[in-house]
Amino acid sequence: MYPIIGSKKMENGIVVFWLEGNDKKWDSFNYEELIDMKINAMDLLDRPDSYHVDPKAHKMVVKK
């Protein structure tokens, strides 16, 4: 899991960004995926640093 450092609203979902070493990586999630993971899209856009992403599993979780 990597801490999310940024997010951006797209037409059909949200793109999230994280760092792997010095490389900035990204992945996109559509709104249905966010709902299934119980992720609040507005909160993800307002406070992306409150989330972690697992790019291999294509999942996000709220930081504890």
N, CA, C and O atoms as a MOPAC input file, in Angstrom:
PM7 MOZYME 1SCF
protein

 N      0.83800 1    -1.18000 1     0.00000 1
 C      0.00000 1     0.00000 1     0.00000 1
 C      0.88400 1     1.24500 1     0.00000 1
 O      1.90900 1     1.30600 1     0.67800 1
 N      0.45900 1     2.22300 1    -0.77200 1
 C      1.18500 1     3.48500 1    -0.86800 1
 C      0.25900 1     4.63000 1    -0.46700 1
 O     -0.92700 1     4.60400 1    -0.79500 1
 N      0.78100 1     5.63500 1     0.23900 1
 C     -0.05300 1     6.80300 1     0.54800 1
 C     -0.33500 1     7.59200 1    -0.73300 1
 O      0.55400 1     7.80100 1    -1.55900 1
 N     -1.55800 1     8.01300 1    -0.87500 1
 C     -1.95300 1     8.82100 1    -2.03100 1
 C     -1.49400 1    10.26100 1    -1.79300 1
 O     -1.71100 1    10.82100 1    -0.71900 1
 N     -0.86400 1    10.84400 1    -2.79500 1
 C     -0.34600 1    12.20900 1    -2.66200 1
 C     -1.17000 1    13.22900 1    -3.44200 1
 O     -0.95600 1    14.43300 1    -3.30200 1
 N     -2.10400 1    12.76100 1    -4.25700 1
 C     -2.93400 1    13.67800 1    -5.03200 1
 C     -4.05600 1    12.94700 1    -5.72000 1
 O     -4.01000 1    11.72900 1    -5.89400 1
 N     -5.06800 1    13.70300 1    -6.11100 1
 C     -6.19900 1    13.12300 1    -6.83800 1
 C     -6.75300 1    14.17600 1    -7.79100 1
 O     -6.59700 1    15.37800 1    -7.57800 1
 N     -7.39900 1    13.69500 1    -8.83800 1
 C     -7.95000 1    14.60100 1    -9.84100 1
 C     -9.24400 1    14.01100 1   -10.38200 1
 O     -9.31400 1    12.82400 1   -10.70000 1
 N    -10.26000 1    14.85000 1   -10.48000 1
 C    -11.55000 1    14.42400 1   -11.01000 1
 C    -11.45600 1    14.27600 1   -12.52300 1
 O    -10.93600 1    15.14900 1   -13.21900 1
 N    -11.96400 1    13.16600 1   -13.01000 1
 C    -12.04000 1    12.91800 1   -14.44000 1
 C    -13.51500 1    12.74400 1   -14.81400 1
 O    -14.38600 1    12.76900 1   -13.94400 1
 N    -13.78700 1    12.57000 1   -16.08600 1
 C    -15.17300 1    12.46700 1   -16.54600 1
 C    -15.92100 1    11.30700 1   -15.89800 1
 O    -17.06700 1    11.46600 1   -15.47800 1
 N    -15.28100 1    10.14500 1   -15.81400 1
 C    -15.96900 1     8.95100 1   -15.32100 1
 C    -15.42900 1     8.43900 1   -13.99200 1
 O    -15.74100 1     7.31700 1   -13.59300 1
 N    -14.62600 1     9.24100 1   -13.30300 1
 C    -14.06200 1     8.77900 1   -12.04700 1
 C    -12.98300 1     9.70200 1   -11.53200 1
 O    -12.98900 1    10.90400 1   -11.79400 1
 N    -12.05000 1     9.11500 1   -10.78900 1
 C    -10.98600 1     9.88300 1   -10.15200 1
 C     -9.65000 1     9.19300 1   -10.40600 1
 O     -9.54300 1     7.96900 1   -10.32700 1
 N     -8.63800 1     9.99400 1   -10.71000 1
 C     -7.26300 1     9.50300 1   -10.85300 1
 C     -6.54200 1     9.82700 1    -9.55200 1
 O     -6.65200 1    10.93900 1    -9.03500 1
 N     -5.80500 1     8.85400 1    -9.02500 1
 C     -5.01300 1     9.07400 1    -7.81400 1
 C     -3.53400 1     8.91000 1    -8.14000 1
 O     -3.15700 1     8.16700 1    -9.04600 1
 N     -2.70400 1     9.62400 1    -7.37900 1
 C     -1.25700 1     9.63500 1    -7.59300 1
 C     -0.54800 1     9.23400 1    -6.30600 1
 O     -0.98500 1     9.57400 1    -5.20700 1
 N      0.56400 1     8.49900 1    -6.46300 1
 C      1.40100 1     8.11500 1    -5.33100 1
 C      2.83200 1     8.02100 1    -5.81000 1
 O      3.10000 1     8.04500 1    -7.01100 1
 N      3.74900 1     7.91200 1    -4.86600 1
 C      5.16500 1     7.78600 1    -5.19300 1
 C      5.64600 1     6.37000 1    -4.92400 1
 O      5.34800 1     5.78400 1    -3.88300 1
 N      6.39500 1     5.83000 1    -5.87800 1
 C      7.12600 1     4.57500 1    -5.70000 1
 C      8.59000 1     4.94500 1    -5.89500 1
 O      9.05900 1     5.09800 1    -7.02300 1
 N      9.30000 1     5.08600 1    -4.79300 1
 C     10.65700 1     5.62200 1    -4.87100 1
 C     10.57300 1     7.06500 1    -5.31800 1
 O      9.90900 1     7.87900 1    -4.67600 1
 N     11.24100 1     7.39000 1    -6.41500 1
 C     11.18900 1     8.74400 1    -6.97100 1
 C     10.21000 1     8.85800 1    -8.13000 1
 O     10.07800 1     9.92900 1    -8.72300 1
 N      9.52800 1     7.77500 1    -8.45900 1
 C      8.60300 1     7.76700 1    -9.59600 1
 C      7.18200 1     8.08800 1    -9.14500 1
 O      6.66600 1     7.48200 1    -8.20600 1
 N      6.56000 1     9.04200 1    -9.82100 1
 C      5.16800 1     9.37500 1    -9.56600 1
 C      4.30700 1     8.43600 1   -10.41200 1
 O      4.42000 1     8.41900 1   -11.63800 1
 N      3.46100 1     7.66900 1    -9.76300 1
 C      2.59000 1     6.70000 1   -10.43800 1
 C      1.14800 1     7.16000 1   -10.32200 1
 O      0.81700 1     8.01600 1    -9.50200 1
 N      0.29300 1     6.57600 1   -11.15800 1
 C     -1.12600 1     6.92400 1   -11.10500 1
 C     -1.97800 1     5.72200 1   -11.47000 1
 O     -1.51300 1     4.77100 1   -12.09900 1
 N     -3.23300 1     5.78900 1   -11.06300 1
 C     -4.23000 1     4.78700 1   -11.42900 1
 C     -5.57600 1     5.48600 1   -11.38700 1
 O     -5.76400 1     6.43800 1   -10.63000 1
 N     -6.51000 1     5.01600 1   -12.19600 1
 C     -7.84000 1     5.62100 1   -12.20800 1
 C     -8.87100 1     4.63600 1   -11.66700 1
 O     -8.75200 1     3.42200 1   -11.83600 1
 N     -9.87200 1     5.18700 1   -11.02300 1
 C    -10.96800 1     4.42300 1   -10.45400 1
 C    -12.27000 1     5.06900 1   -10.91500 1
 O    -12.44500 1     6.28000 1   -10.78300 1
 N    -13.18500 1     4.26500 1   -11.45500 1
 C    -14.47900 1     4.83400 1   -11.83600 1
 C    -15.35200 1     4.92500 1   -10.58500 1
 O    -15.02400 1     4.35500 1    -9.54500 1
 N    -16.46400 1     5.64500 1   -10.69900 1
 C    -17.31000 1     5.89200 1    -9.53000 1
 C    -17.90800 1     4.60800 1    -8.96900 1
 O    -18.08200 1     4.49300 1    -7.75600 1
 N    -18.22500 1     3.64900 1    -9.81500 1
 C    -18.76800 1     2.37000 1    -9.34000 1
 C    -17.74100 1     1.64100 1    -8.46800 1
 O    -18.09200 1     1.07200 1    -7.43400 1
 N    -16.48500 1     1.65900 1    -8.88700 1
 C    -15.42100 1     1.02900 1    -8.08500 1
 C    -15.28100 1     1.72000 1    -6.72900 1
 O    -15.11800 1     1.06100 1    -5.70300 1
 N    -15.34600 1     3.05800 1    -6.73300 1
 C    -15.23200 1     3.79800 1    -5.47800 1
 C    -16.38300 1     3.45800 1    -4.53900 1
 O    -16.17400 1     3.27200 1    -3.34000 1
 N    -17.58400 1     3.37800 1    -5.07200 1
 C    -18.75800 1     3.01900 1    -4.26100 1
 C    -18.59100 1     1.61700 1    -3.69200 1
 O    -18.86500 1     1.39100 1    -2.51400 1
 N    -18.14700 1     0.68100 1    -4.51200 1
 C    -17.94600 1    -0.70000 1    -4.05200 1
 C    -16.91800 1    -0.77900 1    -2.92800 1
 O    -17.03200 1    -1.62900 1    -2.04600 1
 N    -15.90900 1     0.10500 1    -2.95100 1
 C    -14.88100 1     0.11500 1    -1.90600 1
 C    -15.27200 1     1.00500 1    -0.72600 1
 O    -14.51000 1     1.15800 1     0.22800 1
 N    -16.49300 1     1.60000 1    -0.80700 1
 C    -16.98300 1     2.51000 1     0.22800 1
 C    -16.07000 1     3.73200 1     0.39900 1
 O    -15.81700 1     4.18800 1     1.51400 1
 N    -15.58500 1     4.24600 1    -0.73600 1
 C    -14.74100 1     5.44500 1    -0.75400 1
 C    -15.61600 1     6.63700 1    -1.14700 1
 O    -16.29800 1     6.60600 1    -2.17100 1
 N    -15.58900 1     7.68000 1    -0.32700 1
 C    -16.32900 1     8.89900 1    -0.61400 1
 C    -15.52600 1     9.71500 1    -1.63200 1
 O    -14.43000 1    10.18900 1    -1.33200 1
 N    -16.07700 1     9.87300 1    -2.83000 1
 C    -15.35300 1    10.54000 1    -3.92200 1
 C    -14.99700 1    11.98300 1    -3.57800 1
 O    -13.88800 1    12.42700 1    -3.87800 1
 N    -15.90700 1    12.71600 1    -2.96100 1
 C    -15.62400 1    14.11400 1    -2.60800 1
 C    -14.51400 1    14.19100 1    -1.56700 1
 O    -13.65000 1    15.06500 1    -1.64300 1
 N    -14.53400 1    13.28300 1    -0.59600 1
 C    -13.47800 1    13.26200 1     0.41800 1
 C    -12.13300 1    12.91100 1    -0.21000 1
 O    -11.10400 1    13.48300 1     0.15200 1
 N    -12.14600 1    11.97100 1    -1.14900 1
 C    -10.91700 1    11.59300 1    -1.85200 1
 C    -10.33600 1    12.78900 1    -2.60300 1
 O     -9.11800 1    12.96500 1    -2.64200 1
 N    -11.18700 1    13.59800 1    -3.18900 1
 C    -10.71600 1    14.78600 1    -3.90000 1
 C    -10.23500 1    15.86500 1    -2.93200 1
 O     -9.24100 1    16.54000 1    -3.20100 1
 N    -10.93100 1    16.03200 1    -1.80800 1
 C    -10.58000 1    17.07200 1    -0.83700 1
 C     -9.39100 1    16.69400 1     0.03800 1
 O     -8.57500 1    17.54700 1     0.38700 1
 N     -9.29300 1    15.40400 1     0.39400 1
 C     -8.26200 1    14.96200 1     1.33400 1
 C     -7.60500 1    13.67100 1     0.84900 1
 O     -7.73200 1    12.63600 1     1.50200 1
 N     -6.90300 1    13.71500 1    -0.29100 1
 C     -6.31500 1    12.48400 1    -0.83300 1
 C     -5.28800 1    11.84500 1     0.09800 1
 O     -5.07200 1    10.63400 1     0.04600 1
 N     -4.65300 1    12.65400 1     0.95200 1
 C     -3.64600 1    12.10800 1     1.86500 1
 C     -4.25300 1    11.26400 1     2.98300 1
 O     -3.52100 1    10.72100 1     3.81000 1
 N     -5.57200 1    11.14900 1     3.01800 1
 C     -6.25300 1    10.30200 1     4.00400 1
 C     -6.42100 1     8.86400 1     3.50200 1
 O     -7.06500 1     8.04700 1     4.16200 1
 N     -5.84500 1     8.55500 1     2.34000 1
 C     -6.06400 1     7.24800 1     1.71000 1
 C     -4.74600 1     6.58900 1     1.30500 1
 O     -3.72800 1     7.24800 1     1.09200 1
 N     -4.80900 1     5.26300 1     1.20900 1
 C     -3.71700 1     4.45100 1     0.66400 1
 C     -4.24300 1     3.70600 1    -0.55900 1
 O     -5.43400 1     3.40800 1    -0.64900 1
 N     -3.34900 1     3.40900 1    -1.49800 1
 C     -3.71400 1     2.66000 1    -2.69300 1
 C     -2.83900 1     1.40900 1    -2.79800 1
 O     -1.64800 1     1.42800 1    -2.48600 1
 N     -3.46300 1     0.33800 1    -3.24000 1
 C     -2.74700 1    -0.89500 1    -3.56800 1
 C     -2.90400 1    -1.09000 1    -5.07000 1
 O     -3.90600 1    -1.64900 1    -5.51500 1
 N     -1.92600 1    -0.63500 1    -5.86100 1
 C     -2.08400 1    -0.66700 1    -7.31800 1
 C     -2.17900 1    -2.08000 1    -7.89600 1
 O     -2.85500 1    -2.28200 1    -8.90500 1
 N     -1.52400 1    -3.04800 1    -7.28400 1
 C     -1.58100 1    -4.41600 1    -7.81200 1
 C     -2.96400 1    -5.02000 1    -7.65200 1
 O     -3.42300 1    -5.76700 1    -8.51600 1
 N     -3.63200 1    -4.69700 1    -6.54400 1
 C     -4.98800 1    -5.21000 1    -6.30600 1
 C     -6.05900 1    -4.24900 1    -6.81400 1
 O     -7.24400 1    -4.58200 1    -6.80400 1
 N     -5.65000 1    -3.05200 1    -7.26100 1
 C     -6.56500 1    -2.00600 1    -7.71900 1
 C     -7.59900 1    -1.69900 1    -6.63100 1
 O     -8.80800 1    -1.73700 1    -6.86400 1
 N     -7.07800 1    -1.39100 1    -5.42400 1
 C     -7.91600 1    -1.09900 1    -4.25900 1
 C     -7.39400 1     0.13000 1    -3.54200 1
 O     -6.21900 1     0.48400 1    -3.63600 1
 N     -8.31200 1     0.77600 1    -2.81700 1
 C     -7.97300 1     1.89300 1    -1.94600 1
 C     -8.59200 1     1.65800 1    -0.58200 1
 O     -9.62600 1     1.00200 1    -0.45800 1
 N     -7.94300 1     2.20400 1     0.44500 1
 C     -8.48700 1     2.14800 1     1.79800 1
 C     -8.22800 1     3.48400 1     2.48000 1
 O     -7.32400 1     4.22900 1     2.10300 1
 N     -9.04500 1     3.77000 1     3.49700 1
 C     -8.84800 1     4.95500 1     4.31900 1
 C     -7.70200 1     4.66800 1     5.27400 1
 O     -7.62400 1     3.58100 1     5.84800 1
 N     -6.80300 1     5.64700 1     5.44700 1
 C     -5.70100 1     5.49800 1     6.41400 1
 C     -6.28600 1     5.39800 1     7.80600 1
 O     -7.26700 1     6.06800 1     8.12900 1
 N     -5.69000 1     4.57200 1     8.61600 1
 C     -6.11800 1     4.44400 1    10.02000 1
 C     -5.19000 1     5.24100 1    10.89000 1
 O     -5.36300 1     5.27500 1    12.10800 1

